[in-house]
């Protein structure tokens, strides 16, 4: 007797959970049925749903949803690591954002998650010497989400950008894995030099709202940058910096600040 093959929903726990949440959401609010069916339940896999959602958000009279969806589908087939990174970003958002109670929410509603996935597509295009398309993706991501990430920047996985308004990441910036940042963060340069001129952010770093990290400087792993700080010098690992210009104000206070999202500066008595 031939055993039935498992469905994609059964072998992909993230996608299975998203579909369950989608069905429950429609039962609770039928008026959302059209949007949720189109964005989730109409698709057979997470990567297909992601391609649809990003293409719908970035489509314009200059570039149709169909063309953008074909680009995304091609990228996800040729580079499955893009989908793996998107899963890691989604789980990171669920784990770290107290406003995220379902896996479905980043995919459908959170512009920080959507903007990072749009960047990933642009980065893939840039790496494949399709730079004009990559710049178009950057432009539309900035217009739609208020997030301006150069497609040449290198960003790891497990990224969470909360609120995701007025984010700027420069061309030669590098961001490690499991980094969390809040709105109005800039990873920029200090002038008009045309070389390696942007920050290198280590794994597990927490960057508070409004922080500016400028120049080709290293921010050590699992460090913490306080809200509103302007960082112009290297930050050692496991330290907290604050101020304008930012100075070391103490230890980071925990092993993984980007996971705990603790932004309170504790003063020693």
Buried (B, 14 or more C-beta within 10 A) or exposed (E): EEEEEEEBBEEBEBBBBBBBBBBEBBEEEEEBBEBBBBBBBEBEBBBBBBBBBBBBBBBEEEBEBEEBBEBBBBBBEEBEEBBEBBBBBBBBBBEBBEEBEBBBBBBBBBBBBBBBBBBBBBBBBBBBEBBEBBBBBBBBBBEBBBBBBBBBBEBBBBBBBBBBBBBBBBBBBBBBBBBBBBBBBBBBBEEEEEEEBBBBBBBBBBBBBBBBBBBBBBBBBBBBBBBBBBBBEBBEBBBBBBEEEBEBBBEBBBEBBBBBBBBEBEEEE
